[in-house]
Amino acid sequence: MSRLRTDARTAATAMVDLVRRELGLNVAFISEIEGDRRSFRALVSDVDLPIQVGFSEPYEGTYCQMITSGQLGEVVPDTASEPLTVDAFHTSYLGIGAYVGVPMTRSSGELFGTLCAFSRDPHPDLSPAEAEVLRATAVLIMRLIEMEEQVDGRLTDLADLAETIDGALEDATIELLPVSEVGTGAVVGHEAVARFADGRPFRRRLGEAREVGRGVELELSVLSRTLKAVEETSVPVVSVSLSAEALRDPAFQALIASMPPSRLMLRFDVDETIEDYEELTALLQPLRRLGARVAVDRVGDGAAELRHILLLSPDVLRIDPELVQGLADDVRRRVLVESIATLAAQIDADCVALGVSDAELPWMDELGVTHVVRGTCD
């Protein structure tokens, strides 16, 4: 609980103070048990005490230990009348006359610590009802603690992820895979594939980057490296993965200024969420007029593909490699691939099969696929 942010710590302390006043006692606190020690994580008092928030001491022999172990009842109206407390160290050290305490447990059932209250004087009327008030309050505080721990854990994960993205931006390399005509084997373009040192596929890495608000940064970094990789080569057309958000970024326009749009194929993943097709179409229109082509990527893998095809009027349909792999031995896959190829022909688009192996290659012409990409596509 010491790791809670200020607002959460304030809320927990307020609840502890509320229960102290409700019970009419001098002191109330939360203790967290870690191994063989307990630490005070929230503490309110209207009397002077030799301890404060953050104070840590051995757990063994404390009231908390005796209560959580079942040695001592949750309610002690008069510590002088209880054999376990009359000569206990904390009775004199803290000046405890009456005491009530309950365990605090996590949602998993694991013991977190205790919520306790005491007074300097005996309280003969202290009863199990007061313990129930503490118990209900402990549940609320424990929920707050676990929620904050989840938030803190998520923030840590995001910080680690941001560091990972930093590394990915530095070590990304571009591999150019040839796009070949099925009939002639002629190379008509290249597929730009981002490779990372840890082997993470681009799609997964992009998802991670988006979690920390850096998806466009990653996409444009890969685009920049791709353009550099082909600017002094004879590669006729290079296809690059892009999102509508990246296309909207002013940095995109600056990047492609160095390459004729006629050498670009902009591919949009079937799973990519496009909020405004009209805006995207308007952004693409001048590029298409200058010769850029548009592809819907990984057809056969996403539920949004038909909408993409309908509203983007793509020049190319690219078949998902997971649909292509194994089609030589699976008639159902062949039927699906053929249906995509037929759709491509009907809308006057090329049909590219991704990740084609030697086993699938002989089927391409028969199924109507016009182009293939060999090798591993991410």
N, C-alpha and C positions, 0 to 999 in steps of 0.2 A: 504493500500500500504506500510505502514511502516513495515509490516510483510514480505514483499518480500525479497527474498535472494539477495545478493549483485549484482549478474550479472543482474538480472531483474531490480533492482532499478537503476543501472547504465544505462541500456537501456532506461528506462522511462525518466530519467533525460536528457539523450542525445537528445531524441525527443523533450522535452520541450525547451532545449537550441536551437535546430535547428529551431523551430517555432519562437522563440524570435528573432533570427537573421534574419530569413526570413521576418518577419514583420518590422524589424528595430526599435524595442522597447527596453526599458531598462530591463524590468523584465518579467518573465513568471513563472507560478506556477500551480501546481495541488492542489486543496483543496478537502479534503474528508469530507462529511457531515455526522455526526453521532449524531442523536437526535437534541439537540439544540446547538450543537457546530460544528465548522469547524476546521480542522487541516491541516497544510501545509505538503504535502507528497513529493513534489518535488519542488525545487525552484532554479532558476538561475537568476543572476542579474549582471549588470556591474556598479551598484551604491550601496552605503551603505544603508542598511535597518535595522530597529529595530526588525526584525523577522528572523527566520531561520527554516529549516526543523524540524518538530516536534512541532512547536509553535501551540497552540490551543487557541481559543477564542470563545465567543458567536457568533452564526450564525446570529442571528437577527440583522438587520441594516447594514450588510456587502453588498458590491457590489454583491457578489455571491448570497445572499438571494434575493436582488432586481431583479437580472437577472432571477433566476430560478422561481421566483413567477410571472414574467411578468411585474413587476412594472417598470423595467428599460430595455431599449433596449440593445441588445448584443453589440452594438458599440456606444461609447461615444467619439467623436473626441476632445471635449473640455469640461472637467468637470466643468469649471467655467461658462459655458453657459447652464448647465443642472440643473434645480431646485432641483432634488433629490440628486445630488452629490456636488453641490457648497458648501454647509455647512456640508456635511457628515464627520463624524469623520475620516474615512480612507483617505479621500482626503488630509487632512493636515498631518495625522499621517504617511502615506506612501509616501506623495508627489506625488499624482496621477494627471497628466495633461490630459492624454488621456487613454482610457480603452477599452478593448474588451474581452469578456468572453462568454463561451458557456457551457451548462450543459453537464455532462458526465453521461450516463445512461448505466446500465447493459443490457445484452442480454434479461433479463426478463422484461425490461422497467423500473425497479426501479432506482431512482436517486442515483448515487454514489457521485457526487460532481461537480466540475467545472474545466475547463482548461481556464486560464485567462492570459492576458498579459497587461502591461501598460507602459507608458513612463512618465517621469517627465514633459515634455512639451506637449502642445496641438499638435494634429496631424490632421489638417483640412482634409487631404486626406484619413483618416481612413474610410473604407467603409464596407458594408456587405461582400465583397469579402474576407476581412481579417478574418471575422467570419467563413467563409466556410473553410479557411485554418485550423483554430483552430478545427473546427468540424471534419474534416477528420483526423486530428492528434489525437483527443480525441478518435475516434473509434479505432484506432490502439493501443493506450495506454490502453484502456479499455479491449481489447482482451488480451493483455499481462497480465494485472492485474488478469483477470478471469482465464486465464490458470495457472498462478502461484498459485492462490487460490485453484484451483482444485488439483494441485500437492501437495500443503501443506496439504489440506484436506486428500488426499490419504495417505501421509506420517503419518499423525495423526492416520488414520484408521489402517495402518499397525503396528504402534507402539502399539495401543490398542490390535490388534490381536496377536502380539508377546507376550504381557503380558497374554492374554488369553491362549495361547499355553503353556506358563510357568506353569500356573495353571493346565492345562489339564495333563501335564506330571507328575505333583505331585499327582493329585487325581485319576488318572485312576485306575480302578480295572478290574479284569478279571473274567468273568462268563463262566463256562464250561457247554455247553448244550450237552446232550447226542445225539449221532448219532445212530439210531436204525435200525436193519434190519426189513423190512416190514413183511416178512413171519413169523419170530420167535419172534420179539420184542427184540432180543438180542442187547445189547449195544456194538458196535464195535469200537467206537471212540468218541471223543468229539470236539465240535466246540468252539473255543476260541473267545469270544465276549468281546470287550473292552467297558466298561461302564464309563461314565464321570459324574461328580457331577451335571452338568447342564442339563443332559439328552440328550446332542447332540449326534446324531449317529456318529459312527466312520468314515463313508465315508465323512460326512460333515466336521467333525473335521480334517480329513486328507486333504481335499481340502483347508481349512483355513491354516493349517500348511504349505502346499506347497506355498501358496501366500507369505509367509515370508521366504521361502527357508528352511523349517524345516520338510518337509514331511518324509524324511528318518529317521530323529531323532525320530519322533513320532512313525513310524512303528517299529523301532528297540527297542524303549522303551516298546512298547506293547508286542513285541516278548520276550523281556527279562522277563517281568512280567509273561507272559504265561509259559515260561519254568520253572520259579520258582514255579508256581502254580501246575505244574504236576510232578516235579522232584522226589517228595517223595510219589507219588500216583500210583495206579495201572492202570491209564488211558492208554489204549493200543495205541491209535493214537490220536494226537491233530492236528486239522487243524488251520492254521494261515493265515491271509491275508497278502500278500506281493506284492511289486512292483518289476519290473526288476531293478530299480535304487537301491532299498534296498538290493536286492540279490547281486548286484555288489559291495556293500560297504564292505571293509575288516572287519568291526565290525560284520557283519553277520556271517562270518566264525568263529570268536572268540566266538560268542554266542552259536552257535549250536554244538560247540565242547563238550559241557557238556551233550548232548543228542544223543542217537543213531538215525541216520537219518531215520531208519525204523519206528520210532514213529512219524514222521512228515508228514503232508500233506500240501503242499504249494499251496495256492489258489490264482489265478490271476483273478482280476475282469474283466468282459467283456468290461467295459469302459476304462480299463487301456491302455494307449498308450505304445506300445512296438515298439521302433524304430528299433531294430536289433534282429530279432527272432533267427538268427544264433548264435549270441553271447549268448543270453539267454539260448538257447538249450545247448550250450557248458558249461555254468555255472551249469545247472541243471543235466547234464549227470552223473558226479561222485556221486551226491547225490542220483540220481535214482538207480544207480548201488548198492548203499548201502541200498536201500530199501525205500527211500523217495518217496512219491506219489505226483502227480501234479493234481490240479483241476482247471477247468475253472468255475469261480464263477458267479452266477446270470444269467445263460443262459435264454434268453427270455427278457432281459432288455437292451441289447446294440447292436449297429450295428457292433461292431468289433468281436462278438462272433464266427462267422464262421471261420474267419481268425485265431483266437486264437486256435480253435479246430483243424483246419487243420495243423497248424505249430507247436503247442506244443504237439500234440499227448497225450492229458490228460488221466489220469487214472480214473478221476471222472468228471461228468458233474453235476453241482449243479443248480437247477432250482430256479429262482428268486421268492421270497415269494409273490410279488405282482401278479405274474401269477398264483400261487397256490391258493391264497385266493379267495374264492367264486366259485371255479370250480365245486362244488357240484350243483350249480344252473345255470351254464353257460357251455353249450356244446362246445362253441368255445374254452374256456380255457382248457377243457378236451382234445380236439383235439390237441391243441398246446403242452400240457404236454405229451401226448402220443407220439407225433412226436419226442420230445426231448428224451424221454425214449427209443424209437426205435433207434434213432441215437446212443445213448450211447451203446445199446446192439450190434449194428453193428460194432462199433469201439472197442468193448470189454472193455467198461468203466462202472463203477457203475453210477447209476443215483440217486442223492440225492435231495429230495424236501425240501425246507427251509420254516420254519414258518408254519408247518402243524397244523391245529386245529382238534378237534374231528369231525367236519363236513366233512373235506376233507380226513381224514385218511382211511375210507372204500374204497375210490376210488384208492388208491395208487397201490395196487396189480393188479387191473384190467387194469390200465393204463401202467403198466410195470415199475413203479418206484421201485427201489430196497431198498432205504434207506430214512429215514425221520429225520428231526430235528424239534422237537416241541419247542414252545416258540418263543420269539421275537428275530429275527436276525437283525442286523443293516446293 
